[in-house]
């Protein structure tokens, strides 16, 4: 059975005046890639924005960008709407210590993803509107796509309407952020989190593993490593293939490839063990749905990110693929 969202919200002049946030102060908590993009977009739209951040490099960037920067607790206490844009796994501890005690009755808190709400990692005090506005775009491109007018897709929802004004606040926030220029799908936080994690942990690992295995096999067969990284991703052909999925449609984009690529790709697709793939995807999905993955991630955060530290060490360079990439980039730099 195919299911659809209840509503798709598009940019509309009815929301141009941000009436739902009239005379409101917006606290953007976190000034990383997404936080900085959202803060700048909201300020450009005419909203009163302050930044809540710990004392780090991001705080200095926010001050350089002209924002009033307060501690997280102070920023939340002064705000009518708090937009939480720090890493998902860091939100629970910070929410309990700094955010929740500072929220005034009748204010609103918005989340940049459904993660913490979906898995019960935060408990928002009664009397507070709970919103979700989750861009489907890299943090930096939330800003650049707004500046150039192309916009970005989002998921959004009202998770709790304590004041009777939650939807108006969400629409005003989404409009000011630039999230309605292309469209925002109304999707509950639980489904947004499920969708996000499922794709990241199924399609993503298969693509990444396929690239690594193909590189290793190709170079072992005598193909130049520079040619392998070009063919796999560095030339941009693969990214344009994905862009064609979005522009033309997944199946329709096939017509953009020649007979050799189309025939070969179809032939090898038929030979894949899709039953094993489906079973693996199902197992991953069950782990996400049960909350097991969320518990593992929170343990990772509490233990100081040992797995992520190992990943950083593995991806810090010095491998054959990175070396080949460096040589390919050098060609362009010295032409």
Number of C-alpha atoms within 10 A of each C-alpha: 2 3 5 9 9 8 10 15 19 17 17 11 9 10 17 13 14 23 15 17 21 12 11 18 18 26 28 29 27 23 25 20 17 21 26 24 20 28 28 20 23 22 16 14 17 11 22 18 25 24 28 28 25 16 11 9 12 17 22 15 15 23 13 10 12 11 19 14 24 19 15 23 21 17 27 31 19 18 23 20 29 29 26 23 23 20 12 18 19 13 19 18 13 15 19 15 13 17 23 19 14 18 24 17 14 17 21 27 24 25 23 23 25 28 23 21 21 19 20 13 19 17 12 20 13 11 16 21 26 25 30 28 27 25 23 16 15 12 16 15 17 26 25 15 14 18 13 8 12 12 21 23 19 25 25 29 24 21 19 19 16 16 14 11 15 24 19 16 23 25 29 23 28 28 25 23 27 27 29 24 20 15 18 26 20 20 24 19 27 18 15 21 21 19 14 14 18 20 14 11 14 18 11 12 12 12 10 10 11 13 16 14 10 14 23 16 13 15 15 11 9 8 13 14 22 21 17 21 20 17 14 17 14 17 13 11 13 14 13 12 16 13 14 17 15 11 11 13 12 13 9 11 16 17 10 12 11 9 11 8 12 13 12 10 12 10 11 9 11 9 8 10 9 11 9 10 13 12 11 13 17 14 13 18 19 15 14 20 19 11 14 13 17 22 15 11 15 16 14 15 15 13 10 10 14 13 13 12 11 10 11 11 10 11 11 9 12 9 10 14 16 16 13 19 18 13 13 18 12 11 9 8 8 6 5
